[in-house]
Amino acid sequence: MGYVLRVRLASFFTGAATASFLGLYMLYKDYKVAHESITQQVKSLHESLDRRISAVESLKRVETSQHVEAAE
């Protein structure tokens, strides 16, 4: 095998490894950004749902206390 061919193959594989590393790094960063975005959306939905449930529970308490007072 000629010297020039070995140098070309080594250069090719070095470039392919570097490109693979950079591609995987970019995919990893994209995954992290998407995960953070979805986490924030779910967190805001969870907080909204908690507020709505608390409001319904407080209405239920008020209605129950009114029915108890009316029964007495």
Backbone hydrogen bonds, N-H to C=O, Kabsch-Sander energy under -0.5 kcal/mol:
donor,donor_aa,acceptor,acceptor_aa,energy
6,R,2,G,-2.0
7,V,3,Y,-2.2
8,R,4,V,-2.4
9,L,5,L,-2.6
10,A,6,R,-2.5
11,S,7,V,-2.4
12,F,8,R,-2.6
13,F,9,L,-2.7
14,T,10,A,-2.1
15,G,11,S,-2.4
16,A,12,F,-2.7
17,A,13,F,-2.4
18,T,14,T,-2.3
19,A,15,G,-2.7
20,S,16,A,-2.4
21,F,17,A,-2.4
22,L,18,T,-2.6
23,G,19,A,-2.5
24,L,20,S,-2.7
25,Y,21,F,-2.3
26,M,22,L,-2.3
27,L,23,G,-2.2
28,Y,24,L,-2.4
29,K,25,Y,-2.4
30,D,26,M,-2.4
31,Y,27,L,-2.5
32,K,28,Y,-2.4
33,V,29,K,-2.3
34,A,30,D,-2.4
35,H,31,Y,-2.7
36,E,32,K,-2.4
37,S,33,V,-2.2
38,I,34,A,-2.4
39,T,35,H,-2.4
40,Q,36,E,-2.2
41,Q,37,S,-2.1
42,V,38,I,-2.5
43,K,39,T,-2.4
44,S,40,Q,-2.3
45,L,41,Q,-2.2
46,H,42,V,-2.6
47,E,43,K,-2.4
48,S,44,S,-2.3
49,L,45,L,-2.5
50,D,46,H,-2.4
51,R,47,E,-2.2
52,R,48,S,-2.2
53,I,49,L,-2.6
54,S,50,D,-2.4
55,A,51,R,-2.2
56,V,52,R,-2.3
57,E,53,I,-2.7
58,S,54,S,-2.4
59,L,55,A,-2.1
60,K,56,V,-2.4
61,R,57,E,-2.2
62,V,58,S,-2.2
63,E,59,L,-2.7
64,T,60,K,-2.4
65,S,61,R,-2.6
66,Q,62,V,-2.1
67,H,63,E,-2.1
68,V,64,T,-2.1
69,E,65,S,-2.2
70,A,66,Q,-2.1
71,A,67,H,-1.7
72,E,68,V,-1.3
